[in-house]
Amino acid sequence: MIALYENQPVSARVRLTDDDYLRTRYYLHPDGTADITVGRGRDWTVLACKECYGKAVKTVLDLEPDSCVFDLSPAARLGQPGLNAALEGILGGSHRKADCLTDVRCPALTCYASGSGFTLPQLTAAWQLAEDIMAVRNYVNLPANLLTPMDFAARLTALAQGLPIETAVYDRQQLEDLGLRGLLTVGGSSGHPPALVVLRYTGAPEDPRRVGFVGKGVTVDSGGYCLKSASSMAGIKGDMAGGAAAAAALHALARHGVRVNVTAVIPTCENRISPTSMLPGDRITLFSGQTVEILNADAEGRRYRFVDPIYGELRCQWGETLYVNDAPMQYSGFDNYGKLTMQEK
């Protein structure tokens, strides 16, 4: 967590200047402390704010101090979005890939905020939002052998602990009972069974409207029998980023008590090669009653993400629900759901 600066002794100080964009300078004092400046350029935007503070913290960590104070006055001039961007830059710039192994979300130094134009609650809210973003990054960075579908489901439900979020995880047998053939067909290729994670937050019980997040949770995507090329294999563990983002977004809304009703549906599985893997030419009947022919085993998202979870989430009556997709969009899935108001984020 970041704290307000009240003249505590620190090893480094960061401030932004009118210098060229991202031009970084530092001065080492005889006592071992350091002053770091980063140029913000002419166009001061939310994105520029994030990049400037991200650049600053990288320089700070190169100097290996144990504490640092960041002048957040320039960020505060952009309002809460500026503070959000600044702290995302600080946490993101200090993030290390190995953090995913220990769930470390904070930089390896004590952080303080100085300046004017913001309050401690605003600062805390911005830090918590940045933590949720880093949680998604940690999930994406986890090796596939440490994040099987059921592991992923357990992590997403654990994320909801202590918050007004209802959770449910449907295992393979329950998916069979519900008839979610799309998810089962993809997940049947692996010795690690698939699961369906449902998270519900009701922040406005008097409002009949509900927002739906659907996030793709494929923890291994080899492409199946339409095998990916060797150059694409390094990223096959990251096809669950949409599911992580959907859960983290709902978590952030609940954490801040936002008055909105949201349901996140995250189907999670592995797409591997095995004797039970789907083959091009196979035909399956989905929960909706539609029969589809598989032409590409590496297009698994179209089979389960648009069809089975939407119809199969306990036969949920979506009505006028706004549907937000958190993974790469296959527009061919749109034609099946004219009754829903769809919006890509």
BAROMI-483595 format. One line per 3 residues: number of its first residue (from 1); for each residue x, y, z of C-alpha. Coordinates in nm, 3 decimals. Layout:
<pts>
NUM> X:Y:Z; ...
</pts>
This chain:
<pts>
1> 0.000:0.000:0.000; 0.111:0.357:-0.062; 0.096:0.608:0.225
4> 0.079:0.986:0.246; 0.421:1.145:0.283; 0.467:1.318:0.619
7> 0.839:1.391:0.611; 0.942:1.032:0.666; 1.305:0.959:0.577
10> 1.322:0.821:0.221; 1.597:0.698:-0.008; 1.457:0.845:-0.331
13> 1.227:1.122:-0.453; 1.042:1.130:-0.784; 0.891:1.431:-0.956
16> 0.778:1.507:-1.309; 0.913:1.802:-1.507; 0.833:1.989:-1.829
19> 1.126:1.817:-1.997; 1.091:1.605:-2.314; 0.853:1.313:-2.281
22> 0.998:1.032:-2.068; 1.340:1.197:-2.052; 1.478:1.069:-1.724
25> 1.750:1.215:-1.506; 1.871:1.133:-1.157; 2.107:1.289:-0.908
28> 2.279:1.093:-0.634; 2.342:1.288:-0.314; 2.647:1.228:-0.094
31> 2.423:1.074:0.172; 2.313:0.804:-0.075; 1.966:0.942:-0.146
34> 1.854:1.013:-0.502; 1.636:1.262:-0.689; 1.471:1.129:-1.006
37> 1.293:1.343:-1.264; 1.090:1.230:-1.565; 0.978:1.460:-1.844
40> 0.606:1.465:-1.911; 0.623:1.640:-2.249; 0.359:1.865:-2.397
43> 0.050:1.643:-2.403; -0.043:1.545:-2.051; -0.292:1.259:-2.081
46> -0.392:0.965:-1.864; -0.180:0.731:-2.077; 0.119:0.964:-2.055
49> 0.070:0.979:-1.678; 0.089:0.600:-1.646; 0.398:0.579:-1.866
52> 0.581:0.856:-1.682; 0.534:0.706:-1.338; 0.613:0.361:-1.476
55> 0.937:0.493:-1.619; 1.015:0.664:-1.290; 0.974:0.353:-1.076
58> 1.192:0.147:-1.310; 1.471:0.402:-1.262; 1.412:0.403:-0.887
61> 1.446:0.025:-0.866; 1.767:0.035:-1.069; 1.914:0.248:-0.790
64> 1.799:-0.008:-0.528; 1.657:0.224:-0.261; 1.435:0.094:0.020
67> 1.180:0.377:0.005; 1.060:0.644:-0.233; 0.823:0.940:-0.235
70> 0.633:1.019:-0.557; 0.498:1.367:-0.624; 0.147:1.292:-0.750
73> 0.037:1.653:-0.807; 0.061:1.620:-1.189; -0.148:1.302:-1.176
76> -0.409:1.467:-0.952; -0.462:1.739:-1.213; -0.618:1.468:-1.430
79> -0.860:1.374:-1.151; -0.919:1.020:-1.030; -0.828:0.871:-1.371
82> -0.488:1.036:-1.338; -0.431:0.891:-0.992; -0.544:0.550:-1.117
85> -0.296:0.576:-1.405; -0.009:0.691:-1.185; -0.044:0.405:-0.939
88> -0.095:0.153:-1.216; 0.231:0.285:-1.361; 0.409:0.251:-1.026
91> 0.285:-0.102:-0.962; 0.316:-0.209:-1.324; 0.662:-0.061:-1.367
94> 0.783:-0.246:-1.060; 0.616:-0.574:-1.152; 0.838:-0.877:-1.202
97> 0.733:-1.189:-1.387; 0.838:-1.405:-1.094; 0.585:-1.219:-0.875
100> 0.319:-1.464:-0.996; 0.486:-1.746:-0.805; 0.449:-1.571:-0.469
103> 0.145:-1.346:-0.533; 0.361:-1.043:-0.454; 0.175:-0.740:-0.584
106> 0.367:-0.449:-0.435; 0.700:-0.301:-0.542; 1.001:-0.401:-0.334
109> 1.019:-0.061:-0.168; 0.810:0.151:0.065; 0.607:0.403:-0.134
112> 0.481:0.744:-0.026; 0.272:1.004:-0.207; 0.337:1.375:-0.182
115> 0.174:1.674:-0.349; -0.173:1.823:-0.353; -0.509:1.777:-0.520
118> -0.595:1.433:-0.382; -0.714:1.267:-0.064; -0.614:0.945:0.109
121> -0.939:0.766:0.007; -0.873:0.857:-0.357; -0.519:0.731:-0.324
124> -0.633:0.407:-0.163; -0.895:0.347:-0.432; -0.635:0.399:-0.707
127> -0.390:0.160:-0.539; -0.654:-0.110:-0.499; -0.752:-0.082:-0.865
130> -0.387:-0.118:-0.963; -0.363:-0.427:-0.742; -0.651:-0.588:-0.932
133> -0.477:-0.515:-1.262; -0.156:-0.671:-1.133; -0.351:-0.976:-1.015
136> -0.456:-1.036:-1.376; -0.094:-1.001:-1.487; 0.013:-1.257:-1.227
139> -0.249:-1.508:-1.343; -0.138:-1.467:-1.705; 0.226:-1.518:-1.611
142> 0.165:-1.839:-1.415; 0.300:-2.150:-1.591; 0.027:-2.379:-1.721
145> 0.129:-2.666:-1.492; 0.060:-2.437:-1.193; -0.273:-2.310:-1.328
148> -0.495:-2.596:-1.437; -0.864:-2.514:-1.496; -0.960:-2.618:-1.142
151> -0.662:-2.425:-1.000; -0.779:-2.120:-1.192; -1.133:-2.165:-1.063
154> -1.004:-2.189:-0.705; -0.800:-1.871:-0.744; -1.092:-1.676:-0.888
157> -1.327:-1.779:-0.608; -1.058:-1.704:-0.347; -1.031:-1.355:-0.494
160> -1.392:-1.296:-0.391; -1.342:-1.385:-0.024; -1.443:-1.112:0.218
163> -1.651:-0.930:-0.043; -2.026:-0.942:-0.124; -1.968:-1.174:-0.420
166> -2.158:-1.499:-0.469; -1.944:-1.774:-0.620; -2.016:-2.104:-0.788
169> -1.790:-2.353:-0.964; -1.941:-2.622:-1.184; -1.723:-2.931:-1.228
172> -1.721:-3.178:-1.516; -2.013:-3.385:-1.389; -2.227:-3.076:-1.332
175> -2.137:-2.953:-1.680; -2.248:-3.290:-1.816; -2.575:-3.261:-1.625
178> -2.633:-2.911:-1.763; -2.548:-3.024:-2.115; -2.272:-2.773:-2.185
181> -2.128:-2.969:-2.476; -1.926:-2.684:-2.622; -1.712:-2.645:-2.310
184> -1.695:-3.021:-2.254; -1.587:-3.087:-2.612; -1.291:-2.851:-2.580
187> -1.206:-2.952:-2.222; -1.238:-3.323:-2.297; -0.898:-3.310:-2.467
190> -0.717:-3.285:-2.134; -0.659:-3.489:-1.822; -0.732:-3.168:-1.628
193> -1.112:-3.135:-1.629; -1.292:-2.818:-1.736; -1.497:-2.598:-1.506
196> -1.741:-2.309:-1.523; -1.690:-2.026:-1.274; -1.980:-1.791:-1.196
199> -1.930:-1.477:-0.986; -2.223:-1.251:-0.892; -2.212:-0.906:-0.739
202> -2.535:-0.724:-0.657; -2.450:-0.366:-0.572; -2.787:-0.223:-0.673
205> -3.055:-0.472:-0.564; -3.333:-0.229:-0.654; -3.215:-0.214:-1.016
208> -3.347:-0.496:-1.241; -3.062:-0.451:-1.488; -2.754:-0.670:-1.472
211> -2.425:-0.649:-1.661; -2.270:-0.971:-1.785; -1.895:-1.027:-1.821
214> -1.785:-1.336:-2.014; -1.413:-1.411:-2.008; -1.230:-1.686:-2.190
217> -1.039:-1.912:-1.950; -0.834:-2.150:-2.166; -0.529:-2.220:-1.949
220> -0.359:-2.420:-2.227; -0.436:-2.362:-2.593; -0.217:-2.586:-2.808
223> -0.463:-2.555:-3.095; -0.562:-2.919:-3.059; -0.527:-3.116:-3.382
226> -0.500:-2.781:-3.563; -0.170:-2.748:-3.378; -0.018:-2.405:-3.340
229> 0.322:-2.335:-3.491; 0.634:-2.358:-3.273; 0.668:-1.979:-3.273
232> 0.321:-1.947:-3.116; 0.367:-2.205:-2.842; 0.520:-1.968:-2.588
235> 0.189:-1.790:-2.543; -0.047:-2.085:-2.515; -0.076:-2.041:-2.138
238> -0.214:-1.687:-2.168; -0.548:-1.765:-2.332; -0.714:-1.727:-1.994
241> -0.646:-1.352:-1.971; -1.006:-1.264:-2.059; -1.136:-1.475:-1.772
244> -0.888:-1.321:-1.528; -0.986:-0.972:-1.645; -1.358:-1.046:-1.606
247> -1.309:-1.169:-1.248; -1.078:-0.881:-1.155; -1.320:-0.623:-1.297
250> -1.605:-0.766:-1.089; -1.375:-0.779:-0.786; -1.287:-0.411:-0.830
253> -1.655:-0.313:-0.855; -1.739:-0.505:-0.538; -1.433:-0.377:-0.354
256> -1.541:-0.017:-0.413; -1.911:-0.078:-0.354; -2.013:0.042:-0.699
259> -2.392:0.048:-0.736; -2.426:-0.194:-1.024; -2.529:-0.558:-1.068
262> -2.276:-0.778:-1.243; -2.240:-1.147:-1.322; -1.909:-1.282:-1.451
265> -1.910:-1.617:-1.631; -1.569:-1.775:-1.688; -1.554:-2.110:-1.867
268> -1.210:-2.260:-1.811; -1.047:-2.561:-1.974; -0.743:-2.682:-2.168
271> -0.729:-2.738:-2.544; -0.477:-3.019:-2.593; -0.411:-3.313:-2.823
274> -0.530:-3.651:-2.695; -0.733:-3.952:-2.806; -1.047:-3.769:-2.685
277> -0.971:-3.436:-2.854; -1.220:-3.289:-3.097; -1.138:-3.333:-3.465
280> -1.214:-3.118:-3.768; -1.539:-3.255:-3.908; -1.684:-3.354:-3.569
283> -2.039:-3.240:-3.498; -2.175:-3.150:-3.155; -2.510:-3.030:-3.020
286> -2.485:-2.734:-2.786; -2.701:-2.643:-2.488; -2.902:-2.409:-2.711
289> -2.999:-2.701:-2.933; -2.782:-2.580:-3.218; -2.572:-2.837:-3.401
292> -2.230:-2.718:-3.512; -1.955:-2.872:-3.720; -1.596:-2.826:-3.605
295> -1.375:-2.700:-3.884; -1.088:-2.558:-3.680; -0.984:-2.714:-3.348
298> -0.795:-2.393:-3.268; -1.116:-2.183:-3.272; -1.232:-2.320:-2.938
301> -1.356:-1.985:-2.811; -1.634:-1.970:-3.069; -1.764:-2.308:-2.961
304> -1.804:-2.254:-2.592; -1.769:-1.889:-2.501; -2.064:-1.748:-2.691
307> -2.299:-2.039:-2.687; -2.283:-2.268:-2.386; -2.208:-2.023:-2.103
310> -2.472:-1.775:-2.215; -2.748:-2.034:-2.232; -2.609:-2.258:-1.965
313> -2.548:-2.028:-1.671; -2.824:-2.203:-1.479; -3.067:-2.107:-1.757
316> -3.027:-1.744:-1.651; -3.285:-1.501:-1.788; -3.059:-1.229:-1.927
319> -3.336:-1.010:-2.065; -3.194:-0.662:-2.135; -2.855:-0.748:-1.989
322> -2.555:-0.567:-2.132; -2.304:-0.826:-2.245; -1.937:-0.738:-2.229
325> -1.682:-0.976:-2.380; -1.338:-0.971:-2.219; -1.153:-1.186:-2.472
328> -1.077:-1.155:-2.845; -1.406:-1.115:-3.029; -1.531:-1.366:-3.281
331> -1.808:-1.172:-3.453; -1.962:-1.491:-3.593; -2.096:-1.549:-3.242
334> -2.307:-1.232:-3.256; -2.572:-1.366:-3.491; -2.700:-1.613:-3.233
337> -2.789:-1.352:-2.970; -3.001:-1.078:-3.121; -3.204:-1.055:-2.800
340> -2.900:-0.933:-2.607; -2.754:-0.585:-2.613; -2.390:-0.649:-2.702
343> -2.096:-0.421:-2.654; -1.728:-0.491:-2.702; -1.486:-0.343:-2.451
</pts>
